[in-house]
Amino acid sequence: SDDGCARAEHDVHGWGCEQKRFMSSGASVEEEIAEMNKWRAVSAIAIPACAGFGVYTLANAEHPHAPDTAYSYLKIRNREQFPWGGDCGLFEHRDDCK
């Protein structure tokens, strides 16, 4: 039976004519367009504002630094640190390594 749809309007799966889906508010098309434009404007303002706030926050992020106190007990070497001798690690190449 003909359900009022032209043959070209049937979808790929053959489930019949595609129907329009309305938003849940049931408002008119003009009201829906106005609502869409409102949220588009809000997004156009909010996205740059949030991005700017993020850049500002990261650029001005400061945290307190504790002073580095040279306590005598922090670098006590009673024995050779490494089996190959010296104070330098296997992949360290400094001038003061022996």
Phi and psi restraints in degrees (range 20) as a CNS / XPLOR table:
assign (resid 1 and name C) (resid 2 and name N)
       (resid 2 and name CA) (resid 2 and name C) 1.0 -86.2 20.0 2
assign (resid 2 and name N) (resid 2 and name CA)
       (resid 2 and name C) (resid 3 and name N) 1.0 123.9 20.0 2
assign (resid 2 and name C) (resid 3 and name N)
       (resid 3 and name CA) (resid 3 and name C) 1.0 -99.5 20.0 2
assign (resid 3 and name N) (resid 3 and name CA)
       (resid 3 and name C) (resid 4 and name N) 1.0 15.2 20.0 2
assign (resid 3 and name C) (resid 4 and name N)
       (resid 4 and name CA) (resid 4 and name C) 1.0 92.4 20.0 2
assign (resid 4 and name N) (resid 4 and name CA)
       (resid 4 and name C) (resid 5 and name N) 1.0 0.2 20.0 2
assign (resid 4 and name C) (resid 5 and name N)
       (resid 5 and name CA) (resid 5 and name C) 1.0 -99.3 20.0 2
assign (resid 5 and name N) (resid 5 and name CA)
       (resid 5 and name C) (resid 6 and name N) 1.0 140.9 20.0 2
assign (resid 5 and name C) (resid 6 and name N)
       (resid 6 and name CA) (resid 6 and name C) 1.0 -73.9 20.0 2
assign (resid 6 and name N) (resid 6 and name CA)
       (resid 6 and name C) (resid 7 and name N) 1.0 156.0 20.0 2
assign (resid 6 and name C) (resid 7 and name N)
       (resid 7 and name CA) (resid 7 and name C) 1.0 -61.9 20.0 2
assign (resid 7 and name N) (resid 7 and name CA)
       (resid 7 and name C) (resid 8 and name N) 1.0 -35.2 20.0 2
assign (resid 7 and name C) (resid 8 and name N)
       (resid 8 and name CA) (resid 8 and name C) 1.0 -71.2 20.0 2
assign (resid 8 and name N) (resid 8 and name CA)
       (resid 8 and name C) (resid 9 and name N) 1.0 -17.5 20.0 2
assign (resid 8 and name C) (resid 9 and name N)
       (resid 9 and name CA) (resid 9 and name C) 1.0 -85.1 20.0 2
assign (resid 9 and name N) (resid 9 and name CA)
       (resid 9 and name C) (resid 10 and name N) 1.0 -8.7 20.0 2
assign (resid 9 and name C) (resid 10 and name N)
       (resid 10 and name CA) (resid 10 and name C) 1.0 -69.6 20.0 2
assign (resid 10 and name N) (resid 10 and name CA)
       (resid 10 and name C) (resid 11 and name N) 1.0 146.1 20.0 2
assign (resid 10 and name C) (resid 11 and name N)
       (resid 11 and name CA) (resid 11 and name C) 1.0 -81.1 20.0 2
assign (resid 11 and name N) (resid 11 and name CA)
       (resid 11 and name C) (resid 12 and name N) 1.0 177.7 20.0 2
assign (resid 11 and name C) (resid 12 and name N)
       (resid 12 and name CA) (resid 12 and name C) 1.0 -63.2 20.0 2
assign (resid 12 and name N) (resid 12 and name CA)
       (resid 12 and name C) (resid 13 and name N) 1.0 -36.5 20.0 2
assign (resid 12 and name C) (resid 13 and name N)
       (resid 13 and name CA) (resid 13 and name C) 1.0 -82.1 20.0 2
assign (resid 13 and name N) (resid 13 and name CA)
       (resid 13 and name C) (resid 14 and name N) 1.0 -6.9 20.0 2
assign (resid 13 and name C) (resid 14 and name N)
       (resid 14 and name CA) (resid 14 and name C) 1.0 74.8 20.0 2
assign (resid 14 and name N) (resid 14 and name CA)
       (resid 14 and name C) (resid 15 and name N) 1.0 27.6 20.0 2
assign (resid 14 and name C) (resid 15 and name N)
       (resid 15 and name CA) (resid 15 and name C) 1.0 -87.2 20.0 2
assign (resid 15 and name N) (resid 15 and name CA)
       (resid 15 and name C) (resid 16 and name N) 1.0 6.2 20.0 2
assign (resid 15 and name C) (resid 16 and name N)
       (resid 16 and name CA) (resid 16 and name C) 1.0 105.5 20.0 2
assign (resid 16 and name N) (resid 16 and name CA)
       (resid 16 and name C) (resid 17 and name N) 1.0 -171.4 20.0 2
assign (resid 16 and name C) (resid 17 and name N)
       (resid 17 and name CA) (resid 17 and name C) 1.0 -68.7 20.0 2
assign (resid 17 and name N) (resid 17 and name CA)
       (resid 17 and name C) (resid 18 and name N) 1.0 143.8 20.0 2
assign (resid 17 and name C) (resid 18 and name N)
       (resid 18 and name CA) (resid 18 and name C) 1.0 -77.0 20.0 2
assign (resid 18 and name N) (resid 18 and name CA)
       (resid 18 and name C) (resid 19 and name N) 1.0 137.6 20.0 2
assign (resid 18 and name C) (resid 19 and name N)
       (resid 19 and name CA) (resid 19 and name C) 1.0 -102.9 20.0 2
assign (resid 19 and name N) (resid 19 and name CA)
       (resid 19 and name C) (resid 20 and name N) 1.0 151.8 20.0 2
assign (resid 19 and name C) (resid 20 and name N)
       (resid 20 and name CA) (resid 20 and name C) 1.0 -73.1 20.0 2
assign (resid 20 and name N) (resid 20 and name CA)
       (resid 20 and name C) (resid 21 and name N) 1.0 142.6 20.0 2
assign (resid 20 and name C) (resid 21 and name N)
       (resid 21 and name CA) (resid 21 and name C) 1.0 -109.5 20.0 2
assign (resid 21 and name N) (resid 21 and name CA)
       (resid 21 and name C) (resid 22 and name N) 1.0 127.3 20.0 2
assign (resid 21 and name C) (resid 22 and name N)
       (resid 22 and name CA) (resid 22 and name C) 1.0 -98.4 20.0 2
assign (resid 22 and name N) (resid 22 and name CA)
       (resid 22 and name C) (resid 23 and name N) 1.0 153.9 20.0 2
assign (resid 22 and name C) (resid 23 and name N)
       (resid 23 and name CA) (resid 23 and name C) 1.0 -68.2 20.0 2
assign (resid 23 and name N) (resid 23 and name CA)
       (resid 23 and name C) (resid 24 and name N) 1.0 162.9 20.0 2
assign (resid 23 and name C) (resid 24 and name N)
       (resid 24 and name CA) (resid 24 and name C) 1.0 -66.8 20.0 2
assign (resid 24 and name N) (resid 24 and name CA)
       (resid 24 and name C) (resid 25 and name N) 1.0 -16.6 20.0 2
assign (resid 24 and name C) (resid 25 and name N)
       (resid 25 and name CA) (resid 25 and name C) 1.0 -73.9 20.0 2
assign (resid 25 and name N) (resid 25 and name CA)
       (resid 25 and name C) (resid 26 and name N) 1.0 -25.0 20.0 2
assign (resid 25 and name C) (resid 26 and name N)
       (resid 26 and name CA) (resid 26 and name C) 1.0 72.6 20.0 2
assign (resid 26 and name N) (resid 26 and name CA)
       (resid 26 and name C) (resid 27 and name N) 1.0 18.7 20.0 2
assign (resid 26 and name C) (resid 27 and name N)
       (resid 27 and name CA) (resid 27 and name C) 1.0 -79.0 20.0 2
assign (resid 27 and name N) (resid 27 and name CA)
       (resid 27 and name C) (resid 28 and name N) 1.0 171.5 20.0 2
assign (resid 27 and name C) (resid 28 and name N)
       (resid 28 and name CA) (resid 28 and name C) 1.0 -73.4 20.0 2
assign (resid 28 and name N) (resid 28 and name CA)
       (resid 28 and name C) (resid 29 and name N) 1.0 167.9 20.0 2
assign (resid 28 and name C) (resid 29 and name N)
       (resid 29 and name CA) (resid 29 and name C) 1.0 -62.8 20.0 2
assign (resid 29 and name N) (resid 29 and name CA)
       (resid 29 and name C) (resid 30 and name N) 1.0 -39.1 20.0 2
assign (resid 29 and name C) (resid 30 and name N)
       (resid 30 and name CA) (resid 30 and name C) 1.0 -63.6 20.0 2
assign (resid 30 and name N) (resid 30 and name CA)
       (resid 30 and name C) (resid 31 and name N) 1.0 -40.8 20.0 2
assign (resid 30 and name C) (resid 31 and name N)
       (resid 31 and name CA) (resid 31 and name C) 1.0 -67.0 20.0 2
assign (resid 31 and name N) (resid 31 and name CA)
       (resid 31 and name C) (resid 32 and name N) 1.0 -37.7 20.0 2
assign (resid 31 and name C) (resid 32 and name N)
       (resid 32 and name CA) (resid 32 and name C) 1.0 -65.7 20.0 2
assign (resid 32 and name N) (resid 32 and name CA)
       (resid 32 and name C) (resid 33 and name N) 1.0 -40.4 20.0 2
assign (resid 32 and name C) (resid 33 and name N)
       (resid 33 and name CA) (resid 33 and name C) 1.0 -65.6 20.0 2
assign (resid 33 and name N) (resid 33 and name CA)
       (resid 33 and name C) (resid 34 and name N) 1.0 -40.5 20.0 2
assign (resid 33 and name C) (resid 34 and name N)
       (resid 34 and name CA) (resid 34 and name C) 1.0 -63.4 20.0 2
assign (resid 34 and name N) (resid 34 and name CA)
       (resid 34 and name C) (resid 35 and name N) 1.0 -40.5 20.0 2
assign (resid 34 and name C) (resid 35 and name N)
       (resid 35 and name CA) (resid 35 and name C) 1.0 -65.6 20.0 2
assign (resid 35 and name N) (resid 35 and name CA)
       (resid 35 and name C) (resid 36 and name N) 1.0 -41.3 20.0 2
assign (resid 35 and name C) (resid 36 and name N)
       (resid 36 and name CA) (resid 36 and name C) 1.0 -62.4 20.0 2
assign (resid 36 and name N) (resid 36 and name CA)
       (resid 36 and name C) (resid 37 and name N) 1.0 -43.9 20.0 2
assign (resid 36 and name C) (resid 37 and name N)
       (resid 37 and name CA) (resid 37 and name C) 1.0 -65.1 20.0 2
assign (resid 37 and name N) (resid 37 and name CA)
       (resid 37 and name C) (resid 38 and name N) 1.0 -35.3 20.0 2
assign (resid 37 and name C) (resid 38 and name N)
       (resid 38 and name CA) (resid 38 and name C) 1.0 -62.5 20.0 2
assign (resid 38 and name N) (resid 38 and name CA)
       (resid 38 and name C) (resid 39 and name N) 1.0 -47.6 20.0 2
assign (resid 38 and name C) (resid 39 and name N)
       (resid 39 and name CA) (resid 39 and name C) 1.0 -72.8 20.0 2
assign (resid 39 and name N) (resid 39 and name CA)
       (resid 39 and name C) (resid 40 and name N) 1.0 -27.6 20.0 2
assign (resid 39 and name C) (resid 40 and name N)
       (resid 40 and name CA) (resid 40 and name C) 1.0 -65.3 20.0 2
assign (resid 40 and name N) (resid 40 and name CA)
       (resid 40 and name C) (resid 41 and name N) 1.0 -42.6 20.0 2
assign (resid 40 and name C) (resid 41 and name N)
       (resid 41 and name CA) (resid 41 and name C) 1.0 -66.7 20.0 2
assign (resid 41 and name N) (resid 41 and name CA)
       (resid 41 and name C) (resid 42 and name N) 1.0 -41.9 20.0 2
assign (resid 41 and name C) (resid 42 and name N)
       (resid 42 and name CA) (resid 42 and name C) 1.0 -61.9 20.0 2
assign (resid 42 and name N) (resid 42 and name CA)
       (resid 42 and name C) (resid 43 and name N) 1.0 -42.7 20.0 2
assign (resid 42 and name C) (resid 43 and name N)
       (resid 43 and name CA) (resid 43 and name C) 1.0 -66.1 20.0 2
assign (resid 43 and name N) (resid 43 and name CA)
       (resid 43 and name C) (resid 44 and name N) 1.0 -38.4 20.0 2
assign (resid 43 and name C) (resid 44 and name N)
       (resid 44 and name CA) (resid 44 and name C) 1.0 -64.3 20.0 2
assign (resid 44 and name N) (resid 44 and name CA)
       (resid 44 and name C) (resid 45 and name N) 1.0 -26.5 20.0 2
assign (resid 44 and name C) (resid 45 and name N)
       (resid 45 and name CA) (resid 45 and name C) 1.0 -89.8 20.0 2
assign (resid 45 and name N) (resid 45 and name CA)
       (resid 45 and name C) (resid 46 and name N) 1.0 -41.6 20.0 2
assign (resid 45 and name C) (resid 46 and name N)
       (resid 46 and name CA) (resid 46 and name C) 1.0 -72.0 20.0 2
assign (resid 46 and name N) (resid 46 and name CA)
       (resid 46 and name C) (resid 47 and name N) 1.0 -39.7 20.0 2
assign (resid 46 and name C) (resid 47 and name N)
       (resid 47 and name CA) (resid 47 and name C) 1.0 -64.2 20.0 2
assign (resid 47 and name N) (resid 47 and name CA)
       (resid 47 and name C) (resid 48 and name N) 1.0 -50.0 20.0 2
assign (resid 47 and name C) (resid 48 and name N)
       (resid 48 and name CA) (resid 48 and name C) 1.0 -64.3 20.0 2
assign (resid 48 and name N) (resid 48 and name CA)
       (resid 48 and name C) (resid 49 and name N) 1.0 -33.4 20.0 2
assign (resid 48 and name C) (resid 49 and name N)
       (resid 49 and name CA) (resid 49 and name C) 1.0 -65.0 20.0 2
assign (resid 49 and name N) (resid 49 and name CA)
       (resid 49 and name C) (resid 50 and name N) 1.0 -44.4 20.0 2
assign (resid 49 and name C) (resid 50 and name N)
       (resid 50 and name CA) (resid 50 and name C) 1.0 -66.6 20.0 2
assign (resid 50 and name N) (resid 50 and name CA)
       (resid 50 and name C) (resid 51 and name N) 1.0 -41.4 20.0 2
assign (resid 50 and name C) (resid 51 and name N)
       (resid 51 and name CA) (resid 51 and name C) 1.0 -63.8 20.0 2
assign (resid 51 and name N) (resid 51 and name CA)
       (resid 51 and name C) (resid 52 and name N) 1.0 -42.8 20.0 2
assign (resid 51 and name C) (resid 52 and name N)
       (resid 52 and name CA) (resid 52 and name C) 1.0 -63.9 20.0 2
assign (resid 52 and name N) (resid 52 and name CA)
       (resid 52 and name C) (resid 53 and name N) 1.0 -40.9 20.0 2
assign (resid 52 and name C) (resid 53 and name N)
       (resid 53 and name CA) (resid 53 and name C) 1.0 -64.3 20.0 2
assign (resid 53 and name N) (resid 53 and name CA)
       (resid 53 and name C) (resid 54 and name N) 1.0 -39.5 20.0 2
assign (resid 53 and name C) (resid 54 and name N)
       (resid 54 and name CA) (resid 54 and name C) 1.0 -64.2 20.0 2
assign (resid 54 and name N) (resid 54 and name CA)
       (resid 54 and name C) (resid 55 and name N) 1.0 -43.5 20.0 2
assign (resid 54 and name C) (resid 55 and name N)
       (resid 55 and name CA) (resid 55 and name C) 1.0 -64.6 20.0 2
assign (resid 55 and name N) (resid 55 and name CA)
       (resid 55 and name C) (resid 56 and name N) 1.0 -43.3 20.0 2
assign (resid 55 and name C) (resid 56 and name N)
       (resid 56 and name CA) (resid 56 and name C) 1.0 -60.8 20.0 2
assign (resid 56 and name N) (resid 56 and name CA)
       (resid 56 and name C) (resid 57 and name N) 1.0 -44.5 20.0 2
assign (resid 56 and name C) (resid 57 and name N)
       (resid 57 and name CA) (resid 57 and name C) 1.0 -64.9 20.0 2
assign (resid 57 and name N) (resid 57 and name CA)
       (resid 57 and name C) (resid 58 and name N) 1.0 -44.0 20.0 2
assign (resid 57 and name C) (resid 58 and name N)
       (resid 58 and name CA) (resid 58 and name C) 1.0 -70.8 20.0 2
assign (resid 58 and name N) (resid 58 and name CA)
       (resid 58 and name C) (resid 59 and name N) 1.0 -32.5 20.0 2
assign (resid 58 and name C) (resid 59 and name N)
       (resid 59 and name CA) (resid 59 and name C) 1.0 -72.3 20.0 2
assign (resid 59 and name N) (resid 59 and name CA)
       (resid 59 and name C) (resid 60 and name N) 1.0 -29.4 20.0 2
assign (resid 59 and name C) (resid 60 and name N)
       (resid 60 and name CA) (resid 60 and name C) 1.0 -107.7 20.0 2
assign (resid 60 and name N) (resid 60 and name CA)
       (resid 60 and name C) (resid 61 and name N) 1.0 17.5 20.0 2
assign (resid 60 and name C) (resid 61 and name N)
       (resid 61 and name CA) (resid 61 and name C) 1.0 -72.8 20.0 2
assign (resid 61 and name N) (resid 61 and name CA)
       (resid 61 and name C) (resid 62 and name N) 1.0 122.2 20.0 2
assign (resid 61 and name C) (resid 62 and name N)
       (resid 62 and name CA) (resid 62 and name C) 1.0 -130.2 20.0 2
assign (resid 62 and name N) (resid 62 and name CA)
       (resid 62 and name C) (resid 63 and name N) 1.0 142.5 20.0 2
assign (resid 62 and name C) (resid 63 and name N)
       (resid 63 and name CA) (resid 63 and name C) 1.0 -134.5 20.0 2
assign (resid 63 and name N) (resid 63 and name CA)
       (resid 63 and name C) (resid 64 and name N) 1.0 149.8 20.0 2
assign (resid 63 and name C) (resid 64 and name N)
       (resid 64 and name CA) (resid 64 and name C) 1.0 -70.1 20.0 2
assign (resid 64 and name N) (resid 64 and name CA)
       (resid 64 and name C) (resid 65 and name N) 1.0 141.2 20.0 2
assign (resid 64 and name C) (resid 65 and name N)
       (resid 65 and name CA) (resid 65 and name C) 1.0 -108.8 20.0 2
assign (resid 65 and name N) (resid 65 and name CA)
       (resid 65 and name C) (resid 66 and name N) 1.0 127.4 20.0 2
assign (resid 65 and name C) (resid 66 and name N)
       (resid 66 and name CA) (resid 66 and name C) 1.0 -76.6 20.0 2
assign (resid 66 and name N) (resid 66 and name CA)
       (resid 66 and name C) (resid 67 and name N) 1.0 142.0 20.0 2
assign (resid 66 and name C) (resid 67 and name N)
       (resid 67 and name CA) (resid 67 and name C) 1.0 -66.7 20.0 2
assign (resid 67 and name N) (resid 67 and name CA)
       (resid 67 and name C) (resid 68 and name N) 1.0 139.7 20.0 2
assign (resid 67 and name C) (resid 68 and name N)
       (resid 68 and name CA) (resid 68 and name C) 1.0 -82.1 20.0 2
assign (resid 68 and name N) (resid 68 and name CA)
       (resid 68 and name C) (resid 69 and name N) 1.0 105.6 20.0 2
assign (resid 68 and name C) (resid 69 and name N)
       (resid 69 and name CA) (resid 69 and name C) 1.0 -92.0 20.0 2
assign (resid 69 and name N) (resid 69 and name CA)
       (resid 69 and name C) (resid 70 and name N) 1.0 130.6 20.0 2
assign (resid 69 and name C) (resid 70 and name N)
       (resid 70 and name CA) (resid 70 and name C) 1.0 -85.0 20.0 2
assign (resid 70 and name N) (resid 70 and name CA)
       (resid 70 and name C) (resid 71 and name N) 1.0 79.2 20.0 2
assign (resid 70 and name C) (resid 71 and name N)
       (resid 71 and name CA) (resid 71 and name C) 1.0 -74.5 20.0 2
assign (resid 71 and name N) (resid 71 and name CA)
       (resid 71 and name C) (resid 72 and name N) 1.0 142.5 20.0 2
assign (resid 71 and name C) (resid 72 and name N)
       (resid 72 and name CA) (resid 72 and name C) 1.0 -69.9 20.0 2
assign (resid 72 and name N) (resid 72 and name CA)
       (resid 72 and name C) (resid 73 and name N) 1.0 -24.0 20.0 2
assign (resid 72 and name C) (resid 73 and name N)
       (resid 73 and name CA) (resid 73 and name C) 1.0 -87.8 20.0 2
assign (resid 73 and name N) (resid 73 and name CA)
       (resid 73 and name C) (resid 74 and name N) 1.0 0.4 20.0 2
assign (resid 73 and name C) (resid 74 and name N)
       (resid 74 and name CA) (resid 74 and name C) 1.0 -79.8 20.0 2
assign (resid 74 and name N) (resid 74 and name CA)
       (resid 74 and name C) (resid 75 and name N) 1.0 -24.7 20.0 2
assign (resid 74 and name C) (resid 75 and name N)
       (resid 75 and name CA) (resid 75 and name C) 1.0 -132.8 20.0 2
assign (resid 75 and name N) (resid 75 and name CA)
       (resid 75 and name C) (resid 76 and name N) 1.0 64.7 20.0 2
assign (resid 75 and name C) (resid 76 and name N)
       (resid 76 and name CA) (resid 76 and name C) 1.0 -91.9 20.0 2
assign (resid 76 and name N) (resid 76 and name CA)
       (resid 76 and name C) (resid 77 and name N) 1.0 126.2 20.0 2
assign (resid 76 and name C) (resid 77 and name N)
       (resid 77 and name CA) (resid 77 and name C) 1.0 -121.4 20.0 2
assign (resid 77 and name N) (resid 77 and name CA)
       (resid 77 and name C) (resid 78 and name N) 1.0 97.7 20.0 2
assign (resid 77 and name C) (resid 78 and name N)
       (resid 78 and name CA) (resid 78 and name C) 1.0 -88.6 20.0 2
assign (resid 78 and name N) (resid 78 and name CA)
       (resid 78 and name C) (resid 79 and name N) 1.0 -14.1 20.0 2
assign (resid 78 and name C) (resid 79 and name N)
       (resid 79 and name CA) (resid 79 and name C) 1.0 -143.4 20.0 2
assign (resid 79 and name N) (resid 79 and name CA)
       (resid 79 and name C) (resid 80 and name N) 1.0 173.2 20.0 2
assign (resid 79 and name C) (resid 80 and name N)
       (resid 80 and name CA) (resid 80 and name C) 1.0 -67.6 20.0 2
assign (resid 80 and name N) (resid 80 and name CA)
       (resid 80 and name C) (resid 81 and name N) 1.0 134.0 20.0 2
assign (resid 80 and name C) (resid 81 and name N)
       (resid 81 and name CA) (resid 81 and name C) 1.0 -71.0 20.0 2
assign (resid 81 and name N) (resid 81 and name CA)
       (resid 81 and name C) (resid 82 and name N) 1.0 -39.9 20.0 2
assign (resid 81 and name C) (resid 82 and name N)
       (resid 82 and name CA) (resid 82 and name C) 1.0 -122.8 20.0 2
assign (resid 82 and name N) (resid 82 and name CA)
       (resid 82 and name C) (resid 83 and name N) 1.0 153.9 20.0 2
assign (resid 82 and name C) (resid 83 and name N)
       (resid 83 and name CA) (resid 83 and name C) 1.0 -61.8 20.0 2
assign (resid 83 and name N) (resid 83 and name CA)
       (resid 83 and name C) (resid 84 and name N) 1.0 -26.8 20.0 2
assign (resid 83 and name C) (resid 84 and name N)
       (resid 84 and name CA) (resid 84 and name C) 1.0 -86.3 20.0 2
assign (resid 84 and name N) (resid 84 and name CA)
       (resid 84 and name C) (resid 85 and name N) 1.0 4.8 20.0 2
assign (resid 84 and name C) (resid 85 and name N)
       (resid 85 and name CA) (resid 85 and name C) 1.0 84.5 20.0 2
assign (resid 85 and name N) (resid 85 and name CA)
       (resid 85 and name C) (resid 86 and name N) 1.0 164.3 20.0 2
assign (resid 85 and name C) (resid 86 and name N)
       (resid 86 and name CA) (resid 86 and name C) 1.0 83.5 20.0 2
assign (resid 86 and name N) (resid 86 and name CA)
       (resid 86 and name C) (resid 87 and name N) 1.0 -174.7 20.0 2
assign (resid 86 and name C) (resid 87 and name N)
       (resid 87 and name CA) (resid 87 and name C) 1.0 -110.6 20.0 2
assign (resid 87 and name N) (resid 87 and name CA)
       (resid 87 and name C) (resid 88 and name N) 1.0 2.0 20.0 2
assign (resid 87 and name C) (resid 88 and name N)
       (resid 88 and name CA) (resid 88 and name C) 1.0 -103.9 20.0 2
assign (resid 88 and name N) (resid 88 and name CA)
       (resid 88 and name C) (resid 89 and name N) 1.0 146.1 20.0 2
assign (resid 88 and name C) (resid 89 and name N)
       (resid 89 and name CA) (resid 89 and name C) 1.0 -71.8 20.0 2
assign (resid 89 and name N) (resid 89 and name CA)
       (resid 89 and name C) (resid 90 and name N) 1.0 177.2 20.0 2
assign (resid 89 and name C) (resid 90 and name N)
       (resid 90 and name CA) (resid 90 and name C) 1.0 -61.9 20.0 2
assign (resid 90 and name N) (resid 90 and name CA)
       (resid 90 and name C) (resid 91 and name N) 1.0 -38.0 20.0 2
assign (resid 90 and name C) (resid 91 and name N)
       (resid 91 and name CA) (resid 91 and name C) 1.0 -107.1 20.0 2
assign (resid 91 and name N) (resid 91 and name CA)
       (resid 91 and name C) (resid 92 and name N) 1.0 16.1 20.0 2
assign (resid 91 and name C) (resid 92 and name N)
       (resid 92 and name CA) (resid 92 and name C) 1.0 -94.0 20.0 2
assign (resid 92 and name N) (resid 92 and name CA)
       (resid 92 and name C) (resid 93 and name N) 1.0 131.9 20.0 2
assign (resid 92 and name C) (resid 93 and name N)
       (resid 93 and name CA) (resid 93 and name C) 1.0 -129.7 20.0 2
assign (resid 93 and name N) (resid 93 and name CA)
       (resid 93 and name C) (resid 94 and name N) 1.0 84.1 20.0 2
assign (resid 93 and name C) (resid 94 and name N)
       (resid 94 and name CA) (resid 94 and name C) 1.0 -111.3 20.0 2
assign (resid 94 and name N) (resid 94 and name CA)
       (resid 94 and name C) (resid 95 and name N) 1.0 163.2 20.0 2
assign (resid 94 and name C) (resid 95 and name N)
       (resid 95 and name CA) (resid 95 and name C) 1.0 -68.9 20.0 2
assign (resid 95 and name N) (resid 95 and name CA)
       (resid 95 and name C) (resid 96 and name N) 1.0 -29.5 20.0 2
assign (resid 95 and name C) (resid 96 and name N)
       (resid 96 and name CA) (resid 96 and name C) 1.0 -88.4 20.0 2
assign (resid 96 and name N) (resid 96 and name CA)
       (resid 96 and name C) (resid 97 and name N) 1.0 4.8 20.0 2
assign (resid 96 and name C) (resid 97 and name N)
       (resid 97 and name CA) (resid 97 and name C) 1.0 -78.6 20.0 2
assign (resid 97 and name N) (resid 97 and name CA)
       (resid 97 and name C) (resid 98 and name N) 1.0 137.9 20.0 2
